[in-house]
Amino acid sequence: MGLLTADDLRLSDFDYDLPADRIAQEPAPVRDAARLLALDPRDGACRHGHVSDLPELLAAGDVVVANDTRVFPARLRGRREPSGGVVECLLLGRLDEDRWEALVHPGRKLRPGAEARFEGGGRRLHLTVLERHFHGRRTIRLTVPDGQDVDRAVDAIGEVPIPPYLRRPVHGGDGERYQTVFAARVGSAAAPTAGLHLTARTLGELAERGVGLARIELQIGLATFRPITTEQIADHEMYSEWIDVPGPTVERMMETRRSGGRVVAVGTTVVRALETACRNGRPAPYRGSTSLYITPGYRFEAVDVLLTNFHMPGSSLLVLVAAFVGESWRSVYETARSRGYRFLSFGDAMLLERAPTPVGSR
């Protein structure tokens, strides 16, 4: 995209044809058996293999950084009180002991003061809508009877929040396959899907080849998966999400750079976290919120290589990919589509090396 920035770009610039049969409905039988398209930065050619080939594509001295967030059963299905109408609630994140940010349906009927109940697994939850916000968001209060634990009630009643474009009901395998093998800290309403491809075997082979592993946490909420609806890309508002880029990860990144290695981000959430923590070309530990919105013209300071899935047309994730590799994203996506790659959360992956920052970019 040369010297173009978000001010020059429209939503239609990030559209492409995504046939329904290219949207993966189930994950690959084995995580690292997913296909991998690697873009060669030297000649722009696409190399085809599998995620299990990743150790051969990275070099000793590189460091892989993964998001170790864990998805909680954030989707609640229940009944409105006192009418008994069907209610669905997607918990986006906890605000304090009993207040949460959430999406609710049907939104028009669930105004401040509205109440609902959810039951299952011998537990009960009571919801009260406190505030109404833009884009369907609500501030809600969740309470339980008799002083029971809210988190245990959510765990008992809630469902794994698989994406809405999976045109099937939740099944037993989703609870395990919609978590990464290194998931640790509960807090996300969606999975960091690039990390779903990695296995203990692949991580072990990377370590044997001298490729390091470091971790960050970004608690995935509405900011990551909310579609862009504004005509001008620059007008999109990125909501905040909580991140933790710890000291050991920062030290590993600095050591990697000193030795001439590359920082490899597993997913767009890692890119946003590391770039947030990198100030003036130097990373620093960071705990707090980020609303970083990466668009073409952005000057990357932290990340050199990106392992990611194939993203939805017109999404902020696709805009980030375009910022990372420039206009070549189009040929990569067209190649993937023509070669039968599977798209979105349970689909295949691509390995991209950052395009040189254009002179005059910001």
Residue pairs with C-beta under 8 A, 6 or more apart in sequence:
1 9
1 296
1 297
1 322
1 326
1 327
2 326
2 327
2 358
3 297
3 358
3 359
3 360
3 361
4 296
4 297
5 234
5 295
5 296
5 297
5 361
5 362
6 232
6 233
6 234
6 295
6 296
6 297
6 319
7 232
7 234
9 232
9 233
9 234
9 295
9 296
10 231
10 232
10 233
11 228
11 229
11 230
11 231
11 232
11 233
11 314
13 233
14 228
14 233
14 313
14 314
14 315
14 318
14 319
14 322
15 313
15 314
16 313
16 330
16 333
16 334
16 337
17 337
18 312
18 313
18 337
18 343
19 337
22 337
22 341
22 342
22 343
22 347
23 165
23 342
23 343
23 344
23 347
24 342
24 343
24 344
24 345
24 346
24 347
24 348
25 166
25 167
25 168
25 346
26 346
27 34
27 177
27 196
27 346
28 34
28 197
28 346
28 348
30 199
31 51
31 177
31 181
31 196
31 197
31 198
31 199
32 50
32 51
32 52
32 54
32 197
32 198
32 199
32 201
32 202
33 50
33 51
33 52
34 50
34 51
34 197
34 342
34 347
34 348
34 349
35 48
35 49
35 50
35 51
35 341
35 342
35 348
35 349
36 48
36 49
36 50
36 51
36 53
36 54
36 57
36 348
36 349
36 350
36 351
37 46
37 47
37 48
37 332
37 335
37 336
37 339
37 341
37 348
37 349
37 350
37 351
38 46
38 47
38 48
38 49
38 57
38 350
38 351
39 45
39 46
39 47
39 325
39 328
39 332
39 350
39 351
39 352
39 353
40 46
40 47
41 353
41 355
44 328
44 331
46 331
46 332
46 335
46 336
48 339
49 57
51 197
51 198
51 202
51 349
52 199
52 201
52 202
54 202
54 206
54 307
54 351
55 202
55 205
55 206
55 208
55 209
55 211
57 351
58 64
58 206
58 209
58 211
58 262
58 264
58 305
59 209
59 210
59 211
59 261
59 262
60 209
60 210
60 211
60 261
61 210
61 211
61 256
61 259
61 260
61 261
61 262
62 211
62 212
62 256
62 261
62 262
62 263
62 264
62 305
63 211
63 212
63 213
63 214
63 252
63 253
63 255
63 256
63 261
63 262
63 263
63 264
64 203
64 206
64 211
64 212
64 213
64 214
64 264
64 266
64 307
65 213
65 214
65 215
65 216
65 249
65 253
65 263
65 264
65 265
65 266
65 270
65 274
66 180
66 182
66 192
66 195
66 198
66 213
66 214
66 215
66 216
66 266
66 267
66 270
67 180
67 192
67 195
67 215
67 216
67 217
67 218
67 266
67 267
67 269
67 270
67 273
68 180
68 182
68 183
68 184
68 185
68 215
68 216
68 217
69 183
69 184
69 185
69 186
69 187
69 188
69 192
69 217
69 218
69 219
69 220
69 269
70 179
70 183
70 184
70 185
70 186
70 187
70 188
71 160
71 161
71 178
71 179
71 183
71 186
71 188
71 189
71 190
71 191
71 220
72 91
72 154
72 155
72 158
72 186
72 187
72 188
72 189
73 154
73 155
73 157
73 158
73 159
73 160
73 161
74 90
74 91
74 92
74 154
74 158
74 161
74 189
75 88
75 89
75 90
75 91
75 158
75 159
75 160
75 161
76 88
76 89
76 90
76 91
76 118
76 125
76 127
76 154
76 157
76 158
76 159
77 86
77 87
77 88
77 89
77 118
77 159
78 86
78 87
78 88
78 89
78 116
78 117
78 118
78 119
78 125
78 127
78 157
79 85
79 86
79 87
79 116
79 117
80 86
80 87
80 109
80 110
80 114
80 115
80 116
81 115
81 116
81 117
85 106
85 109
87 104
87 105
87 106
87 110
87 116
87 118
87 127
88 104
88 105
89 102
89 103
89 104
89 105
89 116
89 118
89 127
89 140
90 102
90 103
90 104
90 161
90 189
91 100
91 101
91 102
91 154
91 158
91 189
92 100
92 101
92 102
92 103
92 137
92 189
92 221
92 222
93 100
93 101
93 187
93 189
93 219
93 221
93 241
93 242
94 100
94 101
95 101
95 139
98 141
98 142
98 143
98 150
99 130
99 139
99 140
99 141
100 139
100 140
100 141
100 142
101 137
101 138
101 139
101 140
101 221
101 222
102 137
102 138
102 139
102 140
103 136
103 137
103 138
103 222
104 110
104 129
104 136
104 138
104 140
107 136
107 138
110 116
110 129
110 138
111 129
111 132
112 129
112 130
112 131
112 132
113 128
113 129
114 128
114 129
115 126
115 127
115 128
115 129
116 126
116 127
117 124
117 125
117 126
117 127
118 124
118 125
118 127
118 157
119 125
119 157
120 156
120 157
121 156
121 157
122 156
123 144
123 148
123 152
123 153
123 156
123 157
124 144
124 145
124 153
124 157
125 142
125 143
125 144
125 150
125 153
125 154
125 157
126 142
126 143
126 144
126 145
127 140
127 141
127 142
128 140
128 141
128 143
129 138
129 139
129 140
130 138
130 139
130 140
130 141
131 138
131 139
132 138
133 139
135 222
135 226
137 222
142 150
142 153
142 154
143 150
144 150
144 153
159 170
160 170
160 174
160 175
160 178
161 189
161 190
162 170
162 174
162 178
162 345
163 190
163 225
163 344
163 345
165 312
165 344
166 345
166 346
177 196
177 346
178 191
178 196
179 191
179 196
180 191
180 192
180 195
180 196
180 198
181 198
181 199
181 200
181 203
182 195
182 198
182 203
182 215
184 215
184 217
185 217
187 217
187 219
187 242
188 218
188 219
188 220
188 221
189 220
189 221
189 222
190 220
190 221
190 224
190 225
191 220
191 345
192 218
192 220
192 266
192 267
192 269
192 270
193 267
193 309
193 344
193 345
193 346
194 266
194 267
194 268
194 307
194 308
194 309
194 349
195 266
195 267
196 345
196 346
197 307
197 349
198 266
203 213
206 213
207 213
211 264
212 252
212 256
214 248
214 249
214 252
214 253
215 246
215 249
216 243
216 244
216 245
216 246
216 249
216 270
216 273
216 274
217 242
217 243
217 244
217 273
218 241
218 242
218 243
218 269
218 270
218 272
218 273
218 290
219 241
219 242
219 243
220 241
220 269
221 239
221 241
222 239
223 238
223 239
223 240
223 241
223 291
223 316
224 241
224 268
224 269
224 316
224 317
225 315
226 239
226 316
227 312
227 314
227 315
228 236
228 314
228 315
228 316
228 319
229 236
230 236
233 295
233 319
234 295
236 293
236 316
238 291
238 292
238 293
238 316
239 291
240 289
240 290
240 291
241 289
241 290
241 291
242 288
242 289
243 272
243 273
243 276
243 277
243 286
243 287
243 288
243 289
243 290
244 286
244 287
245 273
245 274
245 276
245 277
245 283
245 285
245 286
245 287
246 285
247 285
250 277
250 283
250 284
250 285
253 263
253 274
253 283
253 302
254 282
254 283
256 262
256 263
257 263
262 304
262 305
262 353
263 274
263 302
263 303
263 304
263 305
264 303
264 304
264 305
264 306
264 307
265 271
265 274
265 303
265 305
265 306
265 307
266 307
267 306
267 307
267 308
267 309
268 306
268 308
268 311
268 317
268 320
268 321
270 303
271 294
271 302
271 303
271 306
271 320
271 324
272 290
272 292
272 294
272 320
273 290
274 283
274 302
274 303
275 292
275 294
275 298
275 300
275 301
275 302
275 303
276 286
276 290
276 292
277 283
277 284
277 285
277 286
277 302
278 284
278 301
278 302
280 301
281 301
283 302
293 316
294 319
294 320
294 323
294 324
295 319
295 320
295 323
296 319
296 322
296 323
296 326
297 323
297 358
297 361
297 362
298 323
298 361
298 362
299 357
299 361
299 362
300 323
300 324
300 354
300 357
303 324
303 354
304 353
304 354
305 351
305 352
305 353
305 354
306 321
306 324
306 351
306 352
306 353
306 354
307 349
307 350
307 351
307 352
308 317
308 321
308 349
308 350
308 352
309 343
309 344
309 345
309 347
309 348
309 349
309 350
310 333
310 336
310 341
310 342
310 343
310 344
310 347
310 348
310 349
310 350
311 317
311 318
311 321
311 343
311 344
312 318
312 344
318 329
321 329
321 352
322 329
324 352
324 354
324 355
325 332
325 352
325 353
325 354
325 355
326 355
328 355
332 350
332 352
336 343
336 348
336 350
337 343
341 347
341 348
342 348
